[in-house]
Amino acid sequence: IGASAFASCSSIVSITIPDNVSMIGDNAFEGCNKLTSIHIPDKIKKIGMSLFQDCSALESVTGMKGVTEIGYKAFSNCRKLSEFKVTSGVTLISEMAFDSCRALNTIVISNSVTNISQNTFNRANAELVVKCHRDTYAATYAEGNSLTVEYIEHDADEIFATQLEVAKQALANVGASAADIAAIGITNQRETTI
């Protein structure tokens, strides 16, 4: 999808991007002020500059499993976005990515994030709660910027994704396929089964 391809299209309410799309250009949906939801396919690696800036009705962003970077002003002024999950694999949240997201109450940040630029949450909700693991870059950033922090003890999606990748690698190493497996049990600290 090219840069500014759908910028300021005020009739777009919801978008389902096909799974085979691997790139979305900067500003592609900027100013789509009636857009309420978007699903980001797994092949997308970067949420580019101002990609959803001024999408003032945007409430739901799903997918993003392949994303490694959230760009400059990517979700700036998304006034109805109240929750956001930074998926495992994202390493960078760029400057002003969530600028003026005044309804953003909760952001869950994966422990894969190693860089959050200054002013990422500029003019965002003063009551914003950052949910993250202890002793992570996100925790240090939130504490250093006087944001409320709630610590995550376990993230089932992250545990499952990591274990799935390890299982795929193990199967490949021995020349087996998924059809050769009868069952799998995943435990976390011998307390919880997922």
Residue frames as qw, qx, qy, qz and C-alpha x, y, z in Angstrom:
[[0.000, 0.894, 0.448, 0.000, 0.00, 0.00, 0.00],
 [0.482, 0.455, 0.002, 0.749, 1.62, 3.24, -1.13],
 [0.235, -0.224, -0.362, 0.874, 2.39, 6.34, 0.89],
 [0.252, 0.268, 0.164, -0.915, -0.69, 8.52, 1.46],
 [0.051, -0.141, -0.882, -0.447, -2.78, 6.01, -0.55],
 [0.255, -0.632, -0.708, -0.187, -5.97, 6.56, 1.45],
 [0.249, -0.170, -0.348, 0.888, -5.06, 9.78, 3.28],
 [0.236, 0.194, 0.177, -0.936, -8.09, 11.88, 4.25],
 [0.363, -0.200, -0.765, -0.493, -10.63, 9.35, 2.89],
 [0.320, -0.174, 0.458, -0.811, -13.46, 10.28, 5.20],
 [0.802, -0.024, -0.193, -0.565, -15.75, 7.42, 4.09],
 [0.607, 0.175, -0.763, 0.133, -13.53, 4.55, 5.33],
 [0.665, -0.576, 0.123, -0.459, -14.91, 3.02, 8.55],
 [0.800, -0.366, 0.476, 0.002, -13.11, -0.34, 8.76],
 [0.474, 0.659, -0.548, -0.202, -10.21, -1.90, 6.89],
 [0.899, -0.201, 0.386, 0.056, -9.15, -5.50, 6.48],
 [0.205, 0.747, -0.568, -0.279, -5.75, -5.58, 4.86],
 [0.945, 0.185, -0.243, -0.118, -5.07, -8.85, 2.99],
 [0.817, -0.502, 0.234, 0.161, -2.57, -11.18, 4.67],
 [0.809, 0.240, 0.200, 0.498, -0.21, -11.03, 1.67],
 [0.144, 0.929, -0.037, 0.340, 0.41, -7.27, 2.06],
 [0.800, -0.170, -0.245, 0.520, 3.94, -6.76, 3.39],
 [0.340, -0.077, -0.091, 0.933, 4.32, -2.95, 3.41],
 [0.013, 0.877, 0.479, 0.031, 2.18, 0.06, 4.17],
 [0.427, 0.429, -0.013, 0.796, 3.64, 3.43, 3.17],
 [0.179, -0.229, -0.411, 0.864, 3.89, 6.43, 5.47],
 [0.270, 0.238, 0.125, -0.925, 0.71, 8.49, 5.93],
 [0.093, -0.123, -0.881, -0.448, -1.34, 5.82, 4.09],
 [0.262, -0.614, -0.734, -0.125, -4.42, 6.26, 6.29],
 [0.216, -0.190, -0.312, 0.906, -3.68, 9.66, 7.82],
 [0.258, 0.127, 0.027, -0.957, -6.80, 11.72, 8.37],
 [0.409, -0.246, -0.784, -0.396, -9.30, 8.88, 7.80],
 [0.186, -0.250, 0.450, -0.837, -11.46, 10.43, 10.49],
 [0.798, -0.127, 0.011, -0.589, -14.25, 7.80, 10.39],
 [0.650, 0.239, -0.719, 0.065, -11.94, 4.77, 10.52],
 [0.675, -0.573, 0.192, -0.424, -12.83, 2.81, 13.68],
 [0.828, -0.331, 0.451, 0.031, -10.85, -0.43, 13.32],
 [0.513, 0.677, -0.509, -0.140, -7.88, -1.89, 11.51],
 [0.932, -0.233, 0.264, 0.088, -6.23, -5.31, 11.41],
 [0.131, 0.802, -0.553, -0.185, -2.49, -5.27, 10.64],
 [0.962, 0.176, -0.200, -0.060, -1.35, -8.49, 8.86],
 [0.829, -0.464, 0.182, 0.254, 1.61, -10.48, 10.17],
 [0.745, 0.305, 0.181, 0.565, 3.85, -9.58, 7.20],
 [0.065, 0.917, 0.011, 0.394, 3.85, -5.86, 8.07],
 [0.713, -0.058, -0.365, 0.596, 7.15, -5.00, 9.80],
 [0.235, -0.088, -0.204, 0.946, 6.73, -1.27, 10.38],
 [0.030, 0.846, 0.526, -0.084, 3.86, 1.00, 11.37],
 [0.510, 0.309, 0.126, 0.793, 5.21, 3.97, 9.44],
 [0.130, -0.134, -0.193, 0.963, 5.32, 7.69, 10.03],
 [0.365, 0.194, 0.135, -0.901, 1.88, 9.24, 10.60],
 [0.085, -0.090, -0.932, -0.339, 0.26, 6.05, 9.31],
 [0.227, -0.616, -0.748, -0.097, -2.93, 6.57, 11.37],
 [0.171, -0.181, -0.262, 0.932, -2.38, 10.17, 12.49],
 [0.332, 0.130, 0.039, -0.934, -5.65, 12.08, 12.91],
 [0.441, -0.225, -0.801, -0.337, -7.78, 8.93, 12.63],
 [0.229, -0.314, 0.402, -0.829, -9.88, 10.47, 15.37],
 [0.819, -0.153, -0.001, -0.552, -12.49, 7.65, 15.46],
 [0.630, 0.283, -0.721, 0.059, -9.96, 4.78, 15.62],
 [0.692, -0.517, 0.254, -0.435, -10.82, 2.49, 18.54],
 [0.909, -0.179, 0.377, -0.013, -9.30, -0.89, 17.67],
 [0.382, 0.686, -0.603, -0.143, -5.96, -2.00, 16.25],
 [0.902, -0.201, 0.368, -0.103, -5.44, -5.78, 16.02],
 [0.879, 0.420, -0.072, 0.216, -2.83, -8.09, 14.56],
 [0.027, 0.917, -0.369, 0.151, 0.65, -6.53, 14.39],
 [0.920, -0.325, 0.197, 0.090, 2.39, -9.86, 15.11],
 [0.807, 0.269, 0.101, 0.516, 5.21, -9.11, 12.64],
 [0.081, 0.943, -0.003, 0.323, 5.70, -5.44, 13.55],
 [0.738, -0.121, -0.268, 0.607, 9.12, -4.42, 14.86],
 [0.245, -0.076, -0.098, 0.962, 8.76, -0.62, 14.81],
 [0.051, 0.830, 0.551, -0.068, 6.04, 1.92, 15.52],
 [0.474, 0.343, 0.153, 0.797, 6.95, 5.08, 13.64],
 [0.105, -0.108, -0.186, 0.971, 6.90, 8.81, 14.29],
 [0.407, 0.153, 0.147, -0.888, 3.35, 10.06, 15.03],
 [0.121, -0.054, -0.941, -0.312, 1.96, 6.67, 13.90],
 [0.230, -0.578, -0.782, -0.040, -1.17, 6.98, 16.07],
 [0.139, -0.115, -0.230, 0.956, -0.99, 10.68, 16.91],
 [0.366, 0.093, 0.070, -0.923, -4.35, 12.27, 17.67],
 [0.444, -0.208, -0.819, -0.297, -6.29, 8.99, 17.62],
 [0.277, -0.365, 0.305, -0.835, -8.73, 10.42, 20.13],
 [0.836, -0.212, 0.000, -0.506, -10.84, 7.28, 20.71],
 [0.720, 0.227, -0.633, 0.169, -8.02, 4.76, 21.04],
 [0.584, -0.687, 0.174, -0.396, -8.37, 3.64, 24.67],
 [0.804, -0.380, 0.452, 0.076, -6.24, 0.46, 24.77],
 [0.593, 0.684, -0.411, -0.101, -3.22, -0.64, 22.80],
 [0.881, -0.329, 0.312, 0.132, -0.99, -3.71, 22.90],
 [0.240, 0.771, -0.565, -0.168, 2.59, -3.39, 21.69],
 [0.990, 0.044, -0.051, -0.122, 3.19, -6.94, 20.50],
 [0.725, -0.443, 0.429, 0.307, 6.21, -9.11, 21.10],
 [0.692, 0.329, 0.377, 0.520, 8.82, -8.34, 18.47],
 [0.128, 0.937, 0.094, 0.312, 8.44, -4.55, 18.53],
 [0.695, -0.145, -0.225, 0.667, 11.76, -2.99, 19.53],
 [0.199, -0.019, -0.012, 0.980, 11.14, 0.71, 18.84],
 [0.034, 0.819, 0.570, -0.048, 8.29, 3.08, 19.66],
 [0.422, 0.320, 0.119, 0.840, 9.17, 6.36, 17.94],
 [0.073, -0.168, -0.278, 0.943, 8.74, 9.93, 19.03],
 [0.403, 0.181, 0.108, -0.891, 5.17, 11.17, 19.41],
 [0.158, -0.063, -0.934, -0.316, 3.77, 7.79, 18.30],
 [0.228, -0.584, -0.779, 0.030, 0.82, 8.25, 20.67],
 [0.102, -0.037, -0.127, 0.986, 0.81, 12.06, 20.84],
 [0.400, 0.000, 0.027, -0.916, -2.57, 13.53, 21.82],
 [0.506, -0.200, -0.805, -0.235, -4.19, 10.12, 22.36],
 [0.257, -0.377, 0.368, -0.810, -6.27, 11.55, 25.19],
 [0.853, -0.201, -0.020, -0.481, -8.50, 8.47, 25.62],
 [0.695, 0.276, -0.646, 0.152, -5.55, 6.05, 25.85],
 [0.676, -0.632, 0.159, -0.344, -6.06, 4.52, 29.30],
 [0.802, -0.356, 0.474, 0.078, -3.87, 1.43, 28.98],
 [0.594, 0.647, -0.462, -0.123, -0.88, 0.43, 26.90],
 [0.909, -0.282, 0.295, 0.083, 0.65, -3.02, 27.26],
 [0.319, 0.813, -0.477, -0.095, 4.30, -2.98, 26.24],
 [0.981, 0.064, -0.156, 0.094, 6.16, -6.19, 25.41],
 [0.603, -0.685, 0.277, 0.302, 9.55, -6.81, 26.96],
 [0.737, 0.281, 0.334, 0.516, 11.02, -6.89, 23.42],
 [0.163, 0.945, 0.109, 0.261, 10.88, -3.06, 23.35],
 [0.723, -0.220, -0.106, 0.647, 14.37, -1.60, 23.79],
 [0.215, -0.016, 0.071, 0.974, 13.75, 1.99, 22.74],
 [0.016, 0.811, 0.584, 0.004, 10.88, 4.36, 23.49],
 [0.344, 0.400, 0.055, 0.848, 11.58, 7.88, 22.24],
 [0.058, -0.293, -0.424, 0.855, 11.01, 10.96, 24.33],
 [0.372, 0.260, 0.020, -0.891, 7.57, 12.53, 23.91],
 [0.108, -0.103, -0.938, -0.314, 6.06, 9.24, 22.75],
 [0.170, -0.608, -0.773, 0.064, 3.01, 9.94, 24.93],
 [0.110, -0.044, -0.062, 0.991, 3.12, 13.75, 24.59],
 [0.415, -0.005, 0.017, -0.909, -0.27, 15.28, 25.46],
 [0.475, -0.163, -0.835, -0.223, -1.73, 11.80, 25.98],
 [0.644, -0.618, -0.337, -0.300, -4.11, 10.86, 28.78],
 [0.083, -0.668, 0.534, -0.511, -2.66, 11.96, 32.13],
 [0.759, -0.296, 0.439, -0.380, -4.10, 8.76, 33.66],
 [0.747, 0.421, -0.490, -0.156, -2.32, 6.46, 31.19],
 [0.757, -0.442, 0.475, -0.081, -1.29, 3.11, 32.71],
 [0.454, 0.567, -0.671, -0.149, 1.70, 1.31, 31.24],
 [0.917, -0.228, 0.280, -0.167, 1.49, -2.46, 31.71],
 [0.565, 0.620, -0.541, 0.065, 4.83, -4.20, 31.35],
 [0.886, -0.176, -0.354, 0.241, 7.21, -6.69, 32.93],
 [0.489, -0.841, 0.134, 0.190, 9.49, -5.66, 35.79],
 [0.511, -0.528, 0.481, 0.479, 13.08, -4.78, 35.01],
 [0.597, 0.460, 0.519, 0.403, 12.40, -3.98, 31.35],
 [0.252, 0.113, 0.182, 0.944, 13.11, -0.94, 29.23],
 [0.255, -0.595, -0.494, -0.581, 9.38, -0.11, 29.26],
 [0.583, -0.670, -0.422, 0.184, 9.29, -0.16, 33.07],
 [0.508, -0.287, -0.046, 0.811, 12.33, 2.08, 33.31],
 [0.087, 0.310, 0.367, 0.872, 10.88, 4.47, 30.71],
 [0.380, -0.675, -0.519, -0.361, 7.48, 4.65, 32.42],
 [0.600, -0.618, -0.324, 0.391, 8.95, 5.20, 35.88],
 [0.451, -0.166, 0.089, 0.873, 11.39, 7.82, 34.55],
 [0.050, -0.280, -0.374, -0.883, 8.54, 9.72, 32.86],
 [0.250, 0.040, 0.543, -0.801, 6.19, 9.61, 35.87],
 [0.619, -0.042, -0.487, -0.615, 3.71, 7.29, 34.17],
 [0.740, -0.273, 0.435, -0.433, 1.64, 4.84, 36.20],
 [0.357, 0.360, -0.847, -0.162, 3.05, 1.32, 35.90],
 [0.866, -0.171, 0.295, -0.366, 1.28, -2.00, 36.47],
 [0.058, -0.496, 0.848, 0.176, 3.57, -4.99, 36.29],
 [0.872, 0.164, -0.260, -0.382, 2.66, -8.03, 34.20],
 [0.580, -0.451, 0.674, -0.069, 3.67, -11.29, 35.75],
 [0.478, 0.045, 0.830, 0.284, 2.75, -13.58, 32.83],
 [0.454, 0.483, -0.179, -0.727, 1.66, -12.92, 29.26],
 [0.762, 0.119, 0.631, -0.084, 0.01, -16.04, 27.84],
 [0.676, 0.729, 0.064, -0.081, 0.17, -14.82, 24.23],
 [0.145, 0.832, -0.535, 0.011, 3.87, -14.06, 24.49],
 [0.520, -0.352, 0.774, -0.086, 4.63, -17.42, 26.15],
 [0.797, 0.352, 0.479, -0.105, 2.65, -19.27, 23.47],
 [0.546, 0.824, -0.137, -0.067, 4.30, -17.39, 20.58],
 [0.071, -0.732, 0.677, -0.028, 7.78, -18.05, 21.94],
 [0.603, -0.170, 0.773, -0.104, 7.10, -21.73, 22.55],
 [0.774, 0.546, 0.281, -0.152, 5.51, -22.15, 19.12],
 [0.392, 0.835, -0.383, -0.048, 8.63, -20.74, 17.46],
 [0.271, -0.542, 0.791, -0.086, 10.88, -23.04, 19.50],
 [0.747, 0.126, 0.630, -0.171, 8.69, -26.04, 18.59],
 [0.696, 0.706, 0.010, -0.130, 8.89, -25.17, 14.88],
 [0.173, 0.780, -0.601, 0.020, 12.67, -24.94, 15.10],
 [0.496, -0.326, 0.790, -0.157, 12.89, -28.25, 17.00],
 [0.811, 0.368, 0.424, -0.169, 10.74, -30.01, 14.38],
 [0.554, 0.798, -0.225, -0.067, 12.86, -28.59, 11.59],
 [0.120, -0.702, 0.699, -0.067, 16.06, -29.70, 13.34],
 [0.493, -0.150, 0.852, -0.090, 14.92, -33.35, 13.46],
 [0.166, 0.093, -0.742, -0.643, 13.12, -33.38, 10.11],
 [0.066, 0.416, 0.885, -0.199, 9.67, -33.92, 11.61],
 [0.150, -0.384, -0.361, -0.837, 6.35, -32.22, 10.86],
 [0.416, -0.208, 0.345, -0.815, 3.42, -31.09, 12.97],
 [0.837, -0.026, -0.324, -0.440, 1.57, -34.27, 11.92],
 [0.638, 0.151, -0.701, 0.279, 4.17, -36.27, 13.89],
 [0.015, -0.178, 0.578, -0.796, 3.11, -34.61, 17.17],
 [0.318, -0.464, -0.819, -0.111, 0.20, -36.06, 19.17],
 [0.353, -0.874, -0.324, -0.078, 0.01, -33.43, 21.94],
 [0.412, 0.354, -0.310, 0.780, 1.93, -30.61, 23.60],
 [0.452, -0.800, -0.383, 0.088, 1.62, -29.19, 27.11],
 [0.338, 0.530, -0.204, 0.751, 3.14, -25.83, 27.98],
 [0.545, -0.707, -0.407, 0.195, 3.61, -24.90, 31.61],
 [0.177, 0.752, -0.177, 0.609, 4.84, -21.71, 33.15],
 [0.075, -0.491, 0.624, -0.603, 6.79, -22.06, 36.39],
 [0.279, -0.114, -0.951, 0.074, 4.88, -25.30, 37.01],
 [0.170, 0.268, 0.555, -0.769, 1.87, -23.26, 38.21],
 [0.534, 0.529, 0.152, -0.641, -0.21, -22.54, 35.14],
 [0.477, 0.102, 0.775, 0.402, -1.00, -24.59, 32.06],
 [0.320, 0.508, -0.117, -0.791, -1.86, -22.75, 28.87]]
